[in-house]
């Protein structure tokens, strides 16, 4: 039985994570450790986190749709491919070891961090497409959907950078559009975690309530501020994600 303190801890963690995740991703850096801290084993922490994060990302997506930054009909192909990738990844993570990705993802995040730091005008305004948006949706959906279902960290940042550098979106619209695919992969993964009995409903709903509050406040900042504001949140999220994962691998 979860204590009142446990519920308070996950509620507060969810609010902070929802704020950060709605802007640049990386909320799992806060929520998963909080769930582990209140005594959940890793498989239950991952499943419960998907419930909470689904509530937060759907809130952010709704806000961005209302603010005119994203139209779901423009991203239907990415949504479908993301669902397929996430379903495959979620099924595999319950059977396979994620050790290889534990080394690969921090390395890719460091490359992304350096690139973002060296590109001060990244996503400041829309640019020409390097790949068709349809191609980005198919490749990104299958690869990043799989990653989010199988492993998770860095998915939002990878999507945002792909949409800026390959699809030509400015960073605000990229952040908003990313939420359509994030919501898809989170909800898809959640379904399989629920079917596998790996979700603690009480803690997931409490953390999800916090995520709704945080996502509402964070998405408001994106709607009101310039792409430069989002860029610095993205840099912080990528740096913390890469650092945390690298330390865990070295100490592990």
Secondary structure, DSSP 8 states (H G I E B T S, - for coil): ---HHHHHHHHHHHHHHHHHHHHHS-THHHHHHHHHHTT--HHHHHHHHHHHHHHHHHHHHHHHHHTTS--GGGGHHHHHHHHHHHHHHHHHHTTS--HHHHHHHHHHHHHHHHHHHT-TTTTSS----SS-HHHHHHHHHHHHHHHHHHT-TTHHHHHHHHHHHTT---HHHHHHHHHHHHHHHHHHHHHHHHHTT---HHHHHHHHHHHHHHHHHHHHHHHHS-HHHHHHHHHHHHHHHHHHHHHHHHH-
